[in-house]
Amino acid sequence: MNSYDVAIIGSGPGGYVAAIRCAQLGMKTAIIEKYATLGGTCLNVGCIPSKALLDSSHHYEDAVKHFEEHGIDIPGDIKVNLKQMIARKQSVVDQTTGGIDFLMKKNKIDVYQGLGSFKDATHITIKGEEDLEIEAKNTIIATGSKPSNLPFIELDKERVITSTEALKLKEIPKHMIVIGGGVIGLELGQVYRRLGAEVTVIEYLDRIIPTMDSGLSKELNKVLKKAKFNVNVSHKVKSVERKGDEVIVKADNKKGEEVEFKGDYCLVSVGRRPYTDGLNAEAAGVKLTDKGQVEVNEHLQTNVKNIYAIGDVVKGAMLAHKAEEEGVFVAETLAGQKPHINYNLIPGVVYTWPEVASVGQTEEQLKEAGVAYKTGQFPMRALGRSRASMDLDGFVKVLADKETDEILGVHMIGARAADMIAEAVVAMEFRASAEDISRMSHAHPTYTEALKEAALAATEDRALHI
């Protein structure tokens, strides 16, 4: 039987990063993955493939709608080759997962392919092509999450689908109904809207991207409606029925009236649930919460002292980069170091176009907590860079403490917001004030000038370009 200092169950961003950091710190490390490729949901059927399709569909939309204005004439009709688009997406996935294989070999991490489950607190059985057992002084549970569903919806994975199936459709839907106005539904909805599908979004709450600042929700809603999305908020879905190639969705609107939607595909994107199926956590004595999450303390340690858990399977936002930070945190904790994670400063991003990004507290949270704050906001359309690229939608908003001027939250929607938010994270990690950012030189012309201008607006209401 092989023995290890650390075994990690699950090879998503949390698991494989934890494995690398453990190996760097001198621990004999093993990683267990039940699927044929490493990388978990994110690399195989999540973050990476969805961004590949978003980028491809964005190129197509630019060619159809904007090339002529840029002085680029393309003779003949521009057509979508969905088969090639999906194939390119898969090649990106293959390259990325192959990169994880390389990193495991480079760091001398033993990889086991099969379903890992606890025999007891220090032994893990692996059911694969051949069954075996390993011993681990410490174990990190990194088994991630799976798409959630509503109890009355039958997912046939042909017409009533999850995000996994939406990434490999063989045809462009005529009318895609998206249940859920969160990140996944809006991103994939935008992919197929660009390619010509009619898209209807049905959201139970009173706004899309409901966990983010309401200003971002309003602006993104405006952008999507301009793109002819049919957005329905405050709608409670009560049935989904497939009849041949047609899907019928019935819902109650905010007045309690029944409304009906008909399409040829229905994407169910109502969030994700922790995944512990087959883990046999009880054999190790590991406690789960009533939400199915692995229960952990502030050190990400379970009630069993040598077993830890990270990522989507524990409390908190289900984000790949949050899982990565937690993987490093546990590895360094096991090595006797004193790492830290500031969960308030883990950014959230929606990769629609314009992109949406946020870090820190929202206005709603500050109001609820009774914090006195001030706001500075700057529109992207006032930037020379935005006019040059024709990306005029969106804004940057800075929230700062009314007395100390410390930045409490930054919320942005616009071109390259996913990259721009990093500046706000750095500033807030060092507890910068709005004035600090306003006095930093930002290259001109860039999108990040909007952050400087919003900080100026928050400091003394003195933005320069509006």
GUZAGU-283974 format. One line per 2 residues: number of its first residue (from 1); their letters; for each residue x, y, z of N, C-alpha, C. Coordinates in steps of 0.1 Angstrom, whole numbers, m for minus. Layout:
NUM) A) X Y Z X Y Z X Y Z ~ ...
END
This chain:
1) MN) 8 m12 0 0 0 0 9 13 0 ~ 6 22 m9 13 34 m9 8 44 2
3) SY) 18 50 8 15 60 19 19 74 15 ~ 11 84 19 13 98 15 12 107 27
5) DV) 19 118 26 17 129 36 3 135 34 ~ m1 137 21 m14 143 18 m20 136 6
7) AI) m33 134 6 m40 129 m5 m51 139 m8 ~ m53 142 m20 m64 152 m24 m74 144 m32
9) IG) m87 145 m28 m97 139 m36 m104 150 m44 ~ m102 149 m58 m107 159 m67 m96 168 m73
11) SG) m96 169 m86 m85 176 m93 m89 189 m99 ~ m100 196 m94 m104 209 m100 m94 219 m95
13) PG) m97 232 m98 m87 243 m94 m83 242 m80 ~ m92 239 m71 m88 238 m57 m79 226 m54
15) GY) m83 215 m59 m75 202 m57 m61 202 m63 ~ m61 206 m76 m47 205 m83 m38 215 m77
17) VA) m43 227 m74 m34 238 m68 m29 234 m54 ~ m38 228 m46 m35 223 m33 m23 212 m35
19) AI) m25 203 m44 m15 193 m47 m1 199 m50 ~ m1 209 m59 11 215 m63 18 222 m51
21) RC) 10 229 m43 16 236 m32 21 227 m21 ~ 14 216 m19 19 206 m10 32 200 m14
23) AQ) 33 197 m27 45 191 m33 57 201 m32 ~ 54 214 m34 64 224 m33 69 225 m19
25) LG) 61 222 m9 64 223 5 70 210 10 ~ 73 201 1 81 189 5 72 177 9
27) MK) 59 178 7 51 167 11 49 157 0 ~ 49 144 4 46 133 m6 31 134 m9
29) TA) 27 136 m21 14 140 m24 8 131 m35 ~ m5 128 m33 m13 121 m43 m26 128 m46
31) II) m31 127 m58 m44 133 m62 m52 122 m68 ~ m65 123 m65 m74 112 m70 m85 119 m78
33) EK) m88 114 m90 m98 120 m99 m106 109 m105 ~ m119 110 m104 m127 99 m109 m129 100 m125
35) YA) m127 112 m130 m129 113 m145 m116 111 m152 ~ m116 109 m165 m104 106 m173 m94 117 m174
37) TL) m99 130 m173 m90 141 m174 m90 149 m161 ~ m79 156 m158 m78 164 m146 m84 178 m149
39) GG) m86 185 m138 m91 199 m140 m105 202 m135 ~ m113 191 m132 m126 193 m126 m136 200 m135
41) TC) m147 205 m129 m157 212 m137 m151 224 m144 ~ m143 232 m137 m138 245 m143 m132 243 m157
43) LN) m122 234 m157 m114 232 m169 m121 224 m180 ~ m130 214 m176 m136 205 m185 m150 210 m190
45) VG) m159 214 m181 m172 218 m185 m177 230 m178 ~ m168 240 m175 m172 252 m168 m165 264 m173
47) CI) m156 270 m165 m150 283 m168 m143 283 m182 ~ m134 273 m184 m126 274 m196 m134 272 m209
49) PS) m142 261 m210 m150 260 m223 m160 271 m225 ~ m166 276 m215 m176 286 m216 m169 299 m221
51) KA) m157 302 m217 m150 314 m221 m146 313 m236 ~ m142 300 m239 m139 298 m253 m150 301 m263
53) LL) m162 296 m259 m174 299 m267 m178 313 m267 ~ m177 320 m255 m180 334 m254 m171 342 m264
55) DS) m158 338 m264 m149 346 m273 m152 343 m287 ~ m154 330 m291 m158 327 m305 m170 334 m310
57) SH) m180 334 m301 m193 340 m305 m192 355 m306 ~ m183 361 m297 m180 375 m298 m174 379 m311
59) HY) m164 371 m315 m158 374 m329 m168 374 m340 ~ m177 364 m339 m188 363 m349 m197 376 m349
61) ED) m201 380 m337 m210 391 m336 m203 404 m341 ~ m190 405 m338 m182 417 m343 m182 417 m358
63) AV) m179 405 m364 m179 404 m378 m192 408 m385 ~ m203 404 m379 m216 406 m385 m220 421 m382
65) KH) m217 426 m370 m223 439 m367 m214 451 m367 ~ m201 448 m366 m191 460 m364 m180 461 m374
67) FE) m177 450 m381 m165 451 m390 m167 462 m401 ~ m179 463 m406 m181 473 m417 m178 487 m412
69) EH) m183 490 m399 m180 503 m394 m165 506 m392 ~ m158 495 m389 m143 496 m387 m136 497 m401
71) GI) m143 496 m412 m137 496 m425 m132 483 m430 ~ m138 472 m424 m135 459 m429 m146 453 m437
73) DI) m144 451 m450 m155 446 m458 m152 431 m461 ~ m162 423 m458 m161 408 m461 m171 404 m471
75) PG) m166 400 m483 m176 397 m494 m184 384 m490 ~ m196 384 m494 m204 372 m491 m210 372 m477
77) DI) m218 361 m475 m225 360 m462 m215 355 m451 ~ m216 360 m439 m208 355 m428 m216 344 m421
79) KV) m211 332 m420 m219 321 m414 m212 315 m402 ~ m220 309 m393 m215 302 m381 m212 288 m385
81) NL) m201 283 m382 m197 269 m382 m197 264 m368 ~ m209 260 m363 m210 256 m349 m201 244 m346
83) KQ) m200 235 m355 m192 223 m353 m177 227 m351 ~ m172 236 m359 m158 241 m357 m157 249 m344
85) MI) m167 256 m341 m167 264 m328 m166 255 m316 ~ m174 245 m316 m173 235 m305 m160 227 m305
87) AR) m155 224 m317 m142 217 m318 m131 226 m312 ~ m131 239 m316 m120 248 m310 m121 249 m295
89) KQ) m134 250 m290 m136 249 m276 m129 237 m269 ~ m132 226 m276 m126 213 m270 m111 213 m271
91) SV) m105 219 m281 m91 219 m282 m85 228 m271 ~ m92 238 m267 m87 247 m256 m88 239 m243
93) VD) m99 231 m241 m100 223 m229 m89 213 m229 ~ m86 206 m240 m76 196 m241 m62 201 m237
95) QT) m59 213 m243 m46 219 m240 m45 222 m225 ~ m56 227 m220 m55 232 m206 m54 220 m196
97) TG) m63 210 m198 m62 198 m190 m49 191 m191 ~ m43 191 m204 m30 185 m206 m19 192 m198
99) GI) m21 205 m197 m12 213 m189 m12 209 m174 ~ m23 205 m169 m24 200 m155 m16 187 m154
101) DF) m18 178 m164 m10 165 m164 5 168 m163 ~ 9 178 m171 23 182 m170 28 187 m156
103) LM) 19 195 m150 22 201 m137 23 190 m126 ~ 15 179 m128 15 168 m118 28 161 m119
105) KK) 33 158 m132 45 151 m134 57 160 m129 ~ 57 173 m133 67 182 m129 69 182 m114
107) NK) 58 182 m106 59 183 m92 59 169 m85 ~ 61 158 m93 62 145 m88 50 141 m79
109) ID) 38 144 m84 25 141 m77 20 129 m83 ~ 16 119 m75 11 106 m80 m4 109 m83
111) VY) m8 105 m95 m22 107 m99 m29 93 m100 ~ m41 93 m93 m49 80 m94 m62 83 m100
113) QG) m65 75 m110 m78 77 m117 m88 67 m112 ~ m99 72 m106 m109 64 m101 m117 71 m90
115) LG) m127 65 m85 m136 72 m75 m129 70 m61 ~ m126 81 m55 m119 80 m42 m130 81 m31
117) SF) m129 72 m21 m139 72 m10 m131 67 3 ~ m136 73 14 m130 70 27 m133 55 31
119) KD) m122 48 35 m124 36 43 m124 39 58 ~ m116 48 61 m115 54 75 m108 67 74
121) AT) m104 73 85 m98 86 85 m85 87 78 ~ m78 76 77 m64 76 71 m63 67 59
123) HI) m74 60 55 m73 52 43 m83 55 33 ~ m79 55 20 m89 59 9 m88 47 m1
125) TI) m100 43 m4 m101 33 m15 m104 40 m28 ~ m98 34 m39 m99 40 m52 m105 30 m62
127) KG) m117 32 m67 m123 23 m76 m122 28 m90 ~ m113 22 m97 m111 25 m111 m110 13 m120
129) EE) m100 13 m129 m98 1 m137 m94 m11 m129 ~ m86 m8 m118 m84 m18 m108 m86 m11 m94
131) DL) m91 m18 m85 m94 m12 m72 m81 m13 m63 ~ m79 m2 m56 m67 m2 m47 m70 7 m35
133) EI) m60 7 m27 m62 15 m14 m49 22 m11 ~ m50 35 m6 m38 42 m2 m40 47 12
135) EA) m29 50 18 m29 56 32 m24 70 31 ~ m31 79 39 m28 93 39 m28 99 53
137) KN) m17 105 57 m17 112 70 m27 123 70 ~ m28 130 59 m38 141 58 m46 140 45
139) TI) m58 144 45 m66 143 33 m73 157 31 ~ m73 161 18 m81 173 14 m92 169 5
141) IA) m104 172 10 m116 170 1 m118 181 m8 ~ m118 179 m21 m119 190 m31 m128 185 m42
143) TG) m140 179 m38 m148 172 m48 m158 181 m55 ~ m158 194 m52 m165 204 m60 m180 204 m60
145) SK) m186 207 m71 m201 208 m71 m206 203 m85 ~ m219 202 m85 m227 197 m97 m238 207 m99
147) PS) m243 208 m112 m255 217 m114 m267 213 m105 ~ m274 223 m100 m286 221 m92 m298 219 m102
149) NL) m308 214 m96 m321 213 m104 m332 216 m95 ~ m344 219 m101 m356 220 m94 m363 206 m93
151) PF) m369 203 m82 m374 189 m80 m384 184 m91 ~ m391 193 m97 m401 189 m107 m396 189 m121
153) IE) m383 192 m123 m378 193 m137 m370 180 m140 ~ m374 174 m151 m367 162 m156 m357 166 m166
155) LD) m344 164 m163 m333 168 m172 m331 156 m182 ~ m335 158 m194 m333 147 m204 m319 149 m211
157) KE) m313 160 m208 m299 163 m214 m299 163 m229 ~ m311 165 m235 m312 166 m250 m319 180 m253
159) RV) m330 182 m247 m337 195 m249 m338 202 m236 ~ m340 195 m225 m339 201 m212 m326 198 m206
161) IT) m317 208 m206 m303 206 m204 m297 214 m192 ~ m284 211 m189 m276 219 m179 m265 225 m187
163) ST) m257 233 m180 m246 240 m187 m236 230 m194 ~ m235 218 m189 m226 208 m195 m230 205 m209
165) EA) m243 202 m211 m248 199 m225 m248 212 m233 ~ m251 224 m227 m251 236 m235 m238 239 m242
167) LK) m227 233 m236 m213 235 m242 m210 227 m254 ~ m219 218 m258 m216 209 m269 m229 206 m277
169) LK) m237 216 m279 m249 214 m288 m245 212 m302 ~ m253 205 m309 m250 202 m324 m257 212 m333
171) EI) m266 220 m327 m273 230 m335 m275 242 m327 ~ m277 253 m334 m281 266 m327 m296 266 m324
173) PK) m299 267 m312 m314 267 m308 m321 278 m316 ~ m334 276 m319 m342 286 m324 m346 295 m313
175) HM) m350 289 m301 m354 297 m290 m350 289 m277 ~ m340 295 m271 m335 289 m258 m341 296 m246
177) IV) m348 288 m238 m353 293 m225 m343 290 m214 ~ m339 301 m207 m329 299 m197 m336 301 m183
179) IG) m336 291 m175 m342 292 m161 m330 296 m152 ~ m331 308 m147 m320 313 m138 m313 325 m144
181) GG) m313 336 m138 m306 348 m143 m293 351 m136 ~ m286 340 m133 m273 342 m127 m262 341 m137
183) VI) m249 339 m133 m238 340 m141 m238 330 m153 ~ m241 317 m149 m240 306 m160 m250 308 m170
185) GL) m263 311 m166 m274 312 m176 m272 324 m185 ~ m267 335 m180 m265 347 m188 m253 346 m198
187) EL) m242 339 m193 m231 338 m202 m235 329 m214 ~ m240 317 m211 m244 308 m221 m255 313 m230
189) GQ) m265 320 m223 m275 327 m231 m270 337 m241 ~ m259 344 m237 m253 354 m246 m246 347 m258
191) VY) m240 336 m255 m233 328 m266 m243 325 m277 ~ m255 319 m273 m264 315 m283 m272 326 m289
193) RR) m274 337 m281 m281 349 m287 m272 355 m298 ~ m259 356 m296 m250 361 m306 m251 353 m319
195) LG) m253 340 m317 m253 331 m329 m266 330 m336 ~ m276 338 m330 m289 339 m337 m301 333 m330
197) AE) m299 327 m318 m311 321 m311 m319 332 m304 ~ m332 330 m304 m340 339 m295 m337 333 m280
199) VT) m335 342 m271 m332 338 m257 m342 345 m247 ~ m348 336 m239 m357 341 m229 m351 337 m215
201) VI) m349 346 m206 m344 344 m193 m356 345 m183 ~ m357 335 m174 m367 335 m164 m360 334 m150
203) EY) m362 345 m142 m355 346 m129 m365 347 m118 ~ m363 339 m108 m373 339 m96 m372 352 m88
205) LD) m360 357 m86 m359 369 m78 m362 382 m87 ~ m361 394 m81 m366 406 m87 m356 412 m96
207) RI) m344 406 m98 m334 411 m107 m324 400 m111 ~ m317 402 m122 m307 393 m127 m294 395 m118
209) IP) m285 386 m119 m272 386 m111 m276 392 m97 ~ m285 385 m90 m290 391 m77 m280 392 m66
211) TM) m269 385 m67 m259 385 m56 m250 397 m57 ~ m250 404 m68 m241 415 m71 m248 429 m68
213) DS) m241 439 m68 m246 453 m66 m258 455 m75 ~ m269 461 m70 m281 463 m79 m278 472 m91
215) GL) m269 481 m89 m265 490 m101 m260 482 m113 ~ m252 472 m110 m247 463 m120 m258 455 m127
217) SK) m267 451 m119 m279 443 m124 m287 452 m133 ~ m290 464 m130 m298 473 m138 m291 476 m151
219) EL) m278 478 m151 m270 481 m163 m269 469 m172 ~ m267 457 m167 m266 445 m175 m279 442 m181
221) NK) m290 444 m173 m303 442 m178 m306 451 m190 ~ m302 463 m189 m304 473 m200 m296 468 m213
223) VL) m284 463 m211 m276 459 m222 m282 446 m229 ~ m287 437 m220 m292 425 m226 m305 428 m233
225) KK) m313 437 m228 m326 440 m235 m323 447 m249 ~ m312 455 m249 m308 461 m262 m304 450 m272
227) AK) m298 439 m267 m295 428 m275 m306 418 m278 ~ m318 423 m274 m331 416 m277 m332 403 m269
229) FN) m326 403 m257 m329 392 m247 m343 395 m242 ~ m351 385 m239 m364 386 m232 m362 382 m218
231) VN) m361 392 m209 m357 390 m195 m370 391 m186 ~ m373 381 m179 m385 380 m170 m380 378 m156
233) VS) m381 388 m147 m378 386 m133 m390 384 m125 ~ m389 381 m113 m400 378 m104 m410 368 m110
235) HK) m404 358 m116 m412 347 m122 m408 334 m115 ~ m418 327 m110 m416 314 m103 m420 302 m113
237) VK) m410 295 m118 m412 284 m127 m419 273 m119 ~ m429 267 m125 m436 256 m118 m437 243 m126
239) SV) m434 244 m139 m434 231 m147 m426 233 m159 ~ m419 222 m163 m412 222 m176 m415 209 m182
241) ER) m421 210 m194 m425 198 m201 m420 197 m216 ~ m415 186 m219 m410 184 m233 m421 176 m241
243) KG) m424 182 m253 m432 175 m263 m425 175 m276 ~ m419 163 m279 m411 162 m291 m399 171 m291
245) DE) m398 180 m300 m387 190 m301 m391 203 m294 ~ m402 204 m288 m406 216 m281 m406 214 m266
247) VI) m402 225 m259 m402 225 m244 m411 237 m240 ~ m420 233 m231 m430 243 m226 m427 245 m211
249) VK) m425 258 m208 m422 262 m194 m434 271 m189 ~ m439 267 m178 m450 275 m172 m445 281 m159
251) AD) m449 293 m157 m444 301 m145 m455 310 m140 ~ m454 314 m128 m463 325 m122 m455 338 m122
253) NK) m461 348 m128 m454 361 m127 m456 368 m113 ~ m451 380 m112 m452 386 m98 m467 390 m94
255) KG) m476 390 m104 m490 392 m101 m497 379 m97 ~ m489 368 m98 m495 355 m96 m502 349 m108
257) EE) m501 355 m119 m507 350 m132 m498 340 m138 ~ m504 329 m144 m496 319 m151 m493 324 m165
259) VE) m480 322 m168 m475 326 m181 m468 314 m187 ~ m468 313 m200 m462 301 m207 m451 305 m217
261) FK) m441 298 m217 m430 300 m227 m427 288 m235 ~ m425 289 m248 m422 278 m256 m409 280 m263
263) GD) m401 269 m263 m388 270 m270 m384 256 m275 ~ m373 255 m281 m368 242 m285 m357 236 m276
265) YC) m352 245 m268 m342 241 m257 m345 248 m244 ~ m343 242 m233 m344 248 m220 m332 246 m212
267) LV) m324 256 m209 m312 255 m201 m316 258 m186 ~ m314 248 m178 m317 249 m164 m304 253 m157
269) SV) m303 266 m152 m291 271 m145 m295 278 m132 ~ m299 270 m123 m304 275 m110 m294 273 m99
271) GR) m281 274 m103 m271 273 m93 m264 259 m93 ~ m256 257 m83 m248 244 m81 m249 239 m67
273) RP) m247 226 m65 m248 220 m52 m235 213 m49 ~ m231 213 m36 m219 205 m32 m220 191 m37
275) YT) m209 185 m41 m209 171 m46 m200 163 m37 ~ m207 154 m30 m200 144 m21 m204 130 m24
277) DG) m211 128 m35 m216 114 m38 m205 104 m39 ~ m206 93 m32 m195 83 m33 m183 86 m24
279) LN) m183 97 m17 m171 100 m9 m171 92 4 ~ m182 87 9 m183 79 21 m177 86 33
281) AE) m181 99 34 m175 107 44 m178 102 58 ~ m189 95 60 m193 90 73 m183 80 78
283) AA) m177 72 69 m167 62 73 m155 68 80 ~ m152 81 76 m141 88 82 m146 96 94
285) GV) m159 97 96 m164 105 107 m166 120 104 ~ m165 123 91 m166 137 86 m181 141 86
287) KL) m184 153 92 m197 158 93 m201 166 81 ~ m213 165 76 m218 173 65 m229 182 71
289) TD) m231 194 65 m242 203 69 m255 199 63 ~ m266 205 67 m279 202 62 m280 206 47
291) KG) m270 214 42 m270 218 28 m261 209 20 ~ m256 198 26 m247 189 19 m233 193 18
293) QV) m229 204 25 m216 209 24 m207 201 35 ~ m194 201 33 m185 195 43 m183 206 53
295) EV) m185 203 66 m184 213 77 m170 215 80 ~ m166 228 80 m152 231 83 m151 243 93
297) NE) m139 244 100 m137 256 108 m129 266 101 ~ m124 276 108 m117 287 101 m104 283 94
299) HL) m99 271 98 m87 266 92 m90 256 80 ~ m103 256 77 m108 246 66 m106 232 70
301) QT) m106 230 83 m104 217 89 m118 211 93 ~ m120 198 90 m133 192 93 m132 188 108
303) NV) m143 182 113 m143 177 127 m133 166 129 ~ m128 160 118 m117 150 119 m104 158 117
305) KN) m95 158 126 m84 168 126 m74 167 114 ~ m73 155 108 m64 153 97 m71 154 83
307) IY) m84 158 83 m91 159 71 m96 173 69 ~ m93 179 57 m97 193 54 m106 193 42
309) AI) m112 204 39 m121 205 27 m120 219 22 ~ m121 220 8 m119 233 2 m129 234 m10
311) GD) m131 247 m15 m138 249 m28 m153 248 m27 ~ m159 244 m37 m174 244 m38 m180 235 m28
313) VV) m173 225 m22 m179 216 m13 m180 222 1 ~ m174 233 3 m176 240 16 m183 253 14
315) KG) m186 260 25 m194 272 25 m187 283 17 ~ m194 293 12 m189 304 5 m192 304 m10
317) AM) m187 314 m17 m189 315 m31 m183 303 m39 ~ m190 298 m49 m185 287 m57 m177 293 m68
319) LA) m164 296 m66 m156 303 m75 m143 295 m76 ~ m137 293 m88 m125 286 m90 m113 293 m82
321) HK) m113 306 m83 m101 313 m77 m103 312 m61 ~ m115 312 m56 m117 310 m42 m111 296 m38
323) AE) m114 286 m46 m110 272 m43 m94 272 m43 ~ m88 279 m53 m74 279 m54 m67 285 m42
325) EE) m73 296 m37 m68 302 m25 m69 293 m13 ~ m80 286 m12 m82 277 m1 m72 265 m2
327) GV) m69 260 m14 m60 249 m16 m46 253 m11 ~ m42 265 m14 m29 270 m10 m29 272 5
329) FV) m40 277 10 m42 279 25 m40 266 33 ~ m47 256 28 m46 243 36 m31 237 35
331) AE) m26 238 23 m12 233 21 m2 240 30 ~ m3 253 31 6 260 40 3 258 54
333) TL) m10 256 58 m13 253 72 m7 240 76 ~ m8 230 67 m2 217 70 13 218 72
335) AG) 19 227 65 34 229 66 38 238 78 ~ 28 242 86 31 249 98 32 264 96
337) QK) 28 269 84 28 283 81 15 290 86 ~ 14 303 85 3 310 90 m4 318 78
339) PH) m10 311 69 m16 318 57 m29 325 61 ~ m34 334 52 m47 340 55 m54 341 42
341) IN) m68 342 43 m76 345 31 m86 356 36 ~ m87 366 29 m97 376 31 m109 374 22
343) YN) m119 367 27 m131 363 18 m138 375 13 ~ m137 387 20 m144 399 15 m138 404 2
345) LI) m125 400 0 m118 405 m12 m115 395 m23 ~ m124 385 m24 m124 376 m35 m134 381 m45
347) PG) m129 385 m57 m137 392 m67 m147 382 m74 ~ m158 387 m78 m168 379 m86 m169 385 m100
349) VV) m170 377 m110 m170 382 m124 m181 374 m132 ~ m188 382 m140 m197 376 m150 m191 379 m164
351) YT) m188 369 m172 m181 370 m184 m190 373 m196 ~ m201 380 m194 m208 385 m206 m200 396 m212
353) WP) m205 402 m222 m199 414 m228 m210 425 m228 ~ m208 436 m221 m197 439 m213 m196 430 m201
355) EV) m183 428 m196 m181 420 m184 m185 428 m172 ~ m188 420 m162 m193 425 m149 m183 420 m138
357) AS) m178 429 m129 m169 425 m119 m171 433 m106 ~ m169 426 m95 m172 432 m82 m163 427 m71
359) VG) m160 435 m62 m152 431 m50 m156 439 m38 ~ m156 433 m26 m160 441 m14 m175 441 m12
361) QT) m179 452 m5 m193 453 m1 m201 460 m12 ~ m214 456 m13 m223 462 m22 m230 474 m15
363) EE) m237 482 m22 m244 493 m15 m255 487 m6 ~ m261 477 m11 m272 470 m2 m266 465 11
365) QL) m254 459 10 m248 454 22 m244 465 32 ~ m239 476 26 m235 487 35 m247 494 42
367) KE) m257 495 34 m270 501 40 m275 492 51 ~ m275 479 48 m280 470 58 m272 470 71
369) AG) m259 472 70 m250 472 81 m249 486 88 ~ m256 495 82 m256 509 88 m243 516 86
371) VA) m235 513 76 m222 519 74 m224 532 66 ~ m218 543 71 m219 556 64 m209 555 53
373) YK) m213 557 40 m204 556 29 m207 567 19 ~ m197 568 9 m199 578 m2 m197 570 m15
375) TG) m202 576 m25 m202 569 m38 m195 578 m49 ~ m187 571 m57 m182 578 m69 m184 569 m81
377) QF) m190 574 m92 m193 566 m103 m189 573 m116 ~ m184 565 m126 m179 571 m138 m184 562 m150
379) PM) m190 568 m160 m195 560 m172 m183 557 m181 ~ m183 544 m186 m173 540 m196 m173 548 m209
381) RA) m185 553 m213 m186 560 m225 m179 573 m225 ~ m175 578 m214 m167 591 m213 m152 589 m215
383) LG) m148 576 m217 m134 573 m219 m131 573 m234 ~ m119 579 m238 m114 578 m251 m112 564 m256
385) RS) m107 555 m247 m104 541 m251 m117 534 m254 ~ m128 537 m247 m141 531 m250 m146 535 m263
387) RA) m145 548 m266 m150 553 m279 m142 547 m291 ~ m129 545 m288 m120 539 m299 m124 525 m302
389) SM) m128 517 m291 m131 503 m293 m146 501 m295 ~ m154 512 m294 m169 511 m295 m175 502 m284
391) DL) m168 502 m272 m174 496 m260 m178 506 m251 ~ m190 511 m253 m195 523 m245 m204 520 m233
393) DG) m208 508 m232 m218 505 m221 m210 503 m208 ~ m217 507 m197 m212 503 m184 m206 515 m176
395) FV) m201 512 m164 m196 522 m155 m187 515 m145 ~ m180 524 m137 m172 519 m125 m178 527 m113
397) KV) m180 520 m103 m185 526 m90 m176 523 m79 ~ m172 533 m72 m163 531 m60 m171 535 m47
399) LA) m171 526 m38 m178 529 m25 m167 531 m14 ~ m167 542 m7 m157 545 3 m163 549 16
401) DK) m156 546 27 m161 550 40 m162 565 41 ~ m173 570 46 m176 585 46 m166 592 54
403) ET) m160 586 65 m151 593 74 m137 591 70 ~ m133 579 67 m119 575 65 m115 575 51
405) DE) m124 574 42 m122 574 27 m116 560 23 ~ m116 550 32 m111 537 28 m121 530 19
407) IL) m116 524 8 m125 518 m2 m131 505 4 ~ m144 505 3 m152 494 9 m158 484 m2
409) GV) m159 489 m14 m164 481 m25 m161 488 m38 ~ m159 479 m49 m157 484 m62 m166 476 m71
411) HM) m174 482 m79 m183 474 m88 m183 481 m102 ~ m181 472 m112 m179 477 m125 m185 468 m136
413) IG) m190 474 m146 m195 467 m158 m189 475 m170 ~ m182 467 m179 m176 474 m190 m166 464 m197
415) AR) m160 469 m208 m150 461 m215 m138 458 m205 ~ m134 446 m205 m123 441 m197 m124 443 m182
417) AA) m136 444 m177 m138 446 m162 m133 434 m155 ~ m133 422 m161 m127 410 m154 m112 412 m151
419) DM) m105 419 m159 m91 422 m156 m89 434 m148 ~ m98 444 m150 m97 457 m143 m99 455 m128
421) IA) m107 445 m124 m111 444 m110 m99 441 m101 ~ m88 435 m107 m76 432 m99 m70 444 m93
423) EA) m70 455 m99 m65 468 m93 m72 471 m81 ~ m85 469 m81 m93 472 m69 m90 463 m58
425) VV) m88 450 m61 m84 440 m51 m71 444 m44 ~ m61 447 m52 m48 451 m47 m50 463 m38
427) AM) m57 473 m42 m59 485 m34 m66 482 m21 ~ m76 473 m21 m83 470 m9 m75 461 0
429) EF) m67 452 m5 m58 444 3 m49 453 11 ~ m45 464 6 m36 473 13 m44 485 20
431) RA) m57 483 20 m66 492 27 m64 507 22 ~ m64 508 9 m62 521 2 m75 529 4
433) SA) m73 542 3 m84 551 2 m88 554 m12 ~ m99 560 m14 m103 564 m28 m93 574 m33
435) ED) m88 583 m24 m79 593 m28 m66 587 m33 ~ m62 576 m27 m49 569 m31 m50 565 m46
437) IS) m61 559 m50 m63 555 m64 m64 567 m73 ~ m71 578 m68 m73 590 m76 m60 597 m79
439) RM) m50 595 m70 m37 602 m72 m26 593 m79 ~ m30 580 m83 m21 572 m90 m23 575 m105
441) SH) m11 575 m112 m12 577 m127 m17 565 m134 ~ m27 566 m142 m32 556 m150 m29 559 m165
443) AH) m24 549 m172 m20 551 m186 m33 556 m194 ~ m30 565 m204 m41 570 m212 m37 566 m227
445) PT) m47 561 m235 m61 558 m231 m62 544 m226 ~ m68 541 m215 m71 528 m210 m85 527 m204
447) YT) m90 515 m203 m103 514 m196 m102 517 m181 ~ m90 514 m175 m88 515 m161 m88 530 m156
449) EA) m88 539 m166 m89 553 m162 m103 556 m155 ~ m113 547 m159 m126 548 m153 m125 546 m138
451) LK) m116 537 m133 m115 535 m119 m109 547 m112 ~ m99 553 m118 m93 566 m113 m104 577 m112
453) EA) m112 578 m122 m122 589 m123 m133 586 m112 ~ m137 573 m111 m147 570 m101 m142 573 m87
455) AL) m129 570 m84 m122 573 m72 m122 588 m69 ~ m119 596 m80 m120 610 m79 m134 615 m75
457) AA) m144 609 m81 m158 613 m78 m161 609 m64 ~ m156 598 m59 m159 594 m45 m151 603 m35
459) TE) m139 608 m39 m131 616 m29 m137 630 m27 ~ m139 637 m38 m144 651 m36 m154 654 m47
461) DR) m160 644 m53 m169 646 m64 m163 655 m75 ~ m150 651 m78 m143 659 m88 m137 651 m99
463) AL) m145 642 m105 m141 635 m117 m138 645 m128 ~ m128 643 m135 m123 652 m145 m130 652 m158
465) HI) m135 641 m162 m140 640 m176 m155 638 m178 ~ m162 642 m167 m177 643 m169 m181 656 m161
END
